[in-house]
Amino acid sequence: MMLKDFMASDKATNVMKNVPAMPYIKATKLRAVMNPNHCYFHQVQCQMHLAGVSHALFYVLDTCVTSICLEVERNESYNATIASAVQFCKNHFLPHLLELSNTGASSSST
């Protein structure tokens, strides 16, 4: 069953009732979407950008409640966030890793 067919079915009504209990998903009037304020949203967007894909499926299996599958579209404005994250890593993590690498190399040669 395709997502659009599912959302038009009676099962969608039950899912929409359960959406508020899931912090990574938020309900709009017509459908459920990923919550852009949750870390899963950022994880999925980063993975999509790194993989170079424009769409992904986010599947949640909550055995106590239900399961839901959302189609997620790549957010092109997320490029700026990724660029900031890369710059942060270059400025903060990479120098520290290089320092650790050099410290380890010099201590093993003595």
Summary of the structure (lengths in Angstrom):
residues: 110
radius of gyration: 20.4
end to end distance: 65.0
largest distance: 71.6
contacts: 240
relative contact order: 0.11
helix: 59%
strand: 20%
